[in-house]
Each structure stands twice: as C-alpha cells, then as structure tokens.
C-alpha cells in the first residue's frame, strides 16, 4: 500500500501483512478504544511481544464512545465502590504521563449542583456520603459561595453544591494515542481495520481461537473491550448480555466569553435535575462543551445515524442560557457517540462464567475517567487471575445481569 506525500513516496505495510507476524499470542485484546488500548498497554508492560490488539476500525475512529477531546475525571462519585477507585484512576494516568511525557489529565476543579427543593438533591448528597466514606475532601457550597467563586453560574433558586479541587478533564484523543504508542514501544502488535468474525474458546478453559478478516489467531487469555459491539462478540460464545446501546451527543459553543470560561476561571460541572447536565471550560476547541447525560435514543451499531437530535440540542441550550448565561454562543458543532449500558449502569469487569480464559469490560457510559486503571485491572485478571482492587460489584453474577425483571436505573 503506497501513500504519496508531496513528491516523496512512502511504502506502508500493515503489521498483518508482514510474514513475520505470528499467529499465537499469550494475550489478545479486542477493541482498542479507551479501555482496550489501556489493557493493551498494561499487558505489554509485563508480557511485551506476547500481546496483540485488534481493532475493527482504524485506530482513534469516531464510531464508538472513546473519542473527542474531553471527559470528566473526578474523585467525587455517587457510590463508594467507585469513589474508592478514583484515586487509583489518577495514579494510572500519572503513570502513562510520566512514561510518555504527554499528560492526558488537566485539573480544573469541579462542582456537582442540584436545587435544594428537588428530589435530585439526593444524588448530590450521595456524592457527599461516598466521598466521606472514601476519605475524599470536598467543599459544600450554597448560592453565595458558588457565585463568589464562579459568578458565571446563575441558579434560579436555592442550590446545594459540592466542589472538589482535583476534578478535571481527561483527554481521550491523548489517552488512547499514548496507550497505543507505549504498548507498541514495549513490543505489542496492533492490527486495525480488522473485524472479528467469531470467537471459539477451548472447552477446558484453555485458549481462544479468534477468527478475523485478516486471519485467525490464538491466545491463552482474551480481553473483550469492544464497547457497543461487546454483545455481538459474546453472542458467538453463547452469552447474552442485556446491554442498552444509545446514541448520545455533545455540543461545542463558540462562546463570546472565552476568558470567563477558560481553565482556571471556570470548572467542570454536573447539574442534577430532571436531566443530568454537564459541561467543560474551553478545551480542545476554542469553545465550551456541554451535554445531557444518558438522554439519547436506543440504537444498534448498525442503526445509529451519527446525526445530532435538534430537540436535545435546543433543550441543552435553553438550560445553559438560563443557568449559566454566557456559556453558549453560536454552535460550533454537535457530534454523537455510543453508550453501552447494563441495566444498573455499573461497569462489567469479570471473566465469563463458562469461559474463565475470556475477560470482558463494559464501561456503562461513564468509564473513560477510569480507562487506564480498568486496563490495569484487566491485565491483572488476565495475568494473575486476581486484581488488587475490589471489583466484585462489577461481576456477571449480579441482579442486573441475571434477573429478567430487574428495573433499569441509568442515572449516575
């Protein structure tokens, strides 16, 4: 395959095309997005050339959930099981920043806000309870304190707010690229544009045959981190997962108030109301960014259309114009992504019950902040059979995944 740039010709050969590429690896990772690229990196730190990553699209594609410039990273969380993991998420990102010289995390400070007289106040109180249990420091603010610190907010009633100084932005474009580059530097192989046809695990709990459009590969341990495509992959080994796939969207605004909404002047925010609104200071684009969490319509990977919903765009703009005047401006663009969510919206991090040589990770639409840590956990499971972290709440054997009458709960 030849690519021409100016007057010079460069010959680029895919890794699969090389006759030197072996067909057996100790570890294979399916999906090289946020969690998958992290698993590839952490596995390669210990297993080097015995690791293969397979991506069905080109690397850093816009088709799934690990894209764009910004995700929220925070110590603040609504449940203790997550709050106890958050410090380790920062440490994992720090590790790759030190190794690469490229920092995916930018700290901005962050606030969770809710109106005092609305039932959604309890979500903010749950954040406080979880942070208290995990020993995480934060500040509790009322309207006056919020306005004193960040006068950009103009709540239309009495609020309660929690401020946590370590909250910030983790950059998926940087994070994924750094994970892939570091994995390759330690000997890992990465195949892109390589759709998987089927998985054939050994019945004895040993080995997996992975058939792809670029050939067949075998491995001792397999990690599936395929986002919205996870259910389809696991169907080939007889496992049905009740994952809800939705098409979500974010909007960037060419605010006229760049200084007021720059990093250092404005925090990351989450506002809990009838819907869960969240947003960022200027980062990535010369624009602010905001979205409504888990508000998209149900799709499949084949029926999603990449087209932002204009009603949701207007709903978001109306909220921002009222509560944070000056945040918006002309819409720079809106773009879509996919969430894949279990009915309880908790992660899945576990070995398949019937095939313990296969490990699956599902991020439930709120995992990117944890992506490097989750990759590390998956590497521990694949290599050691156990993780140093308590991941029992994220097992396959829980009500949301085994009880047909489980009532979904998707707010976080």
HELIX and SHEET records of a PDB file:
HELIX    1   1 UNK A   34  UNK A   47  1                                  14    
HELIX    2   2 UNK A   48  UNK A   50  5                                   3    
HELIX    3   3 UNK A   80  UNK A  100  1                                  21    
HELIX    4   4 UNK A  121  UNK A  134  1                                  14    
HELIX    5   5 UNK A  143  UNK A  149  1                                   7    
HELIX    6   6 UNK A  172  UNK A  185  1                                  14    
HELIX    7   7 UNK A  227  UNK A  229  5                                   3    
HELIX    8   8 UNK A  230  UNK A  235  1                                   6    
HELIX    9   9 UNK A  310  UNK A  323  1                                  14    
HELIX   10  10 UNK A  368  UNK A  370  5                                   3    
HELIX   11  11 UNK A  371  UNK A  384  1                                  14    
HELIX   12  12 UNK A  392  UNK A  394  5                                   3    
HELIX   13  13 UNK A  399  UNK A  402  1                                   4    
SHEET    1   A 2 UNK A   2  UNK A   5  0                                        
SHEET    2   A 2 UNK A   8  UNK A  11 -1                                        
SHEET    1   B 6 UNK A 189  UNK A 191  0                                        
SHEET    2   B 6 UNK A  51  UNK A  54  1                                        
SHEET    3   B 6 UNK A  24  UNK A  30  1                                        
SHEET    4   B 6 UNK A 215  UNK A 224  1                                        
SHEET    5   B 6 UNK A 208  UNK A 212 -1                                        
SHEET    6   B 6 UNK A 196  UNK A 201 -1                                        
SHEET    1   C 6 UNK A 189  UNK A 191  0                                        
SHEET    2   C 6 UNK A  51  UNK A  54  1                                        
SHEET    3   C 6 UNK A  24  UNK A  30  1                                        
SHEET    4   C 6 UNK A 215  UNK A 224  1                                        
SHEET    5   C 6 UNK A 358  UNK A 362  1                                        
SHEET    6   C 6 UNK A 348  UNK A 351 -1                                        
SHEET    1   D 3 UNK A  71  UNK A  73  0                                        
SHEET    2   D 3 UNK A 168  UNK A 170 -1                                        
SHEET    3   D 3 UNK A 105  UNK A 107 -1                                        
SHEET    1   E 8 UNK A 139  UNK A 141  0                                        
SHEET    2   E 8 UNK A 159  UNK A 164 -1                                        
SHEET    3   E 8 UNK A 110  UNK A 115 -1                                        
SHEET    4   E 8 UNK A 268  UNK A 272  1                                        
SHEET    5   E 8 UNK A 276  UNK A 280 -1                                        
SHEET    6   E 8 UNK A 288  UNK A 292 -1                                        
SHEET    7   E 8 UNK A 244  UNK A 255 -1                                        
SHEET    8   E 8 UNK A 297  UNK A 298 -1                                        
SHEET    1   F 8 UNK A 139  UNK A 141  0                                        
SHEET    2   F 8 UNK A 159  UNK A 164 -1                                        
SHEET    3   F 8 UNK A 110  UNK A 115 -1                                        
SHEET    4   F 8 UNK A 268  UNK A 272  1                                        
SHEET    5   F 8 UNK A 276  UNK A 280 -1                                        
SHEET    6   F 8 UNK A 288  UNK A 292 -1                                        
SHEET    7   F 8 UNK A 244  UNK A 255 -1                                        
SHEET    8   F 8 UNK A 329  UNK A 341 -1                                        
END                                                                             
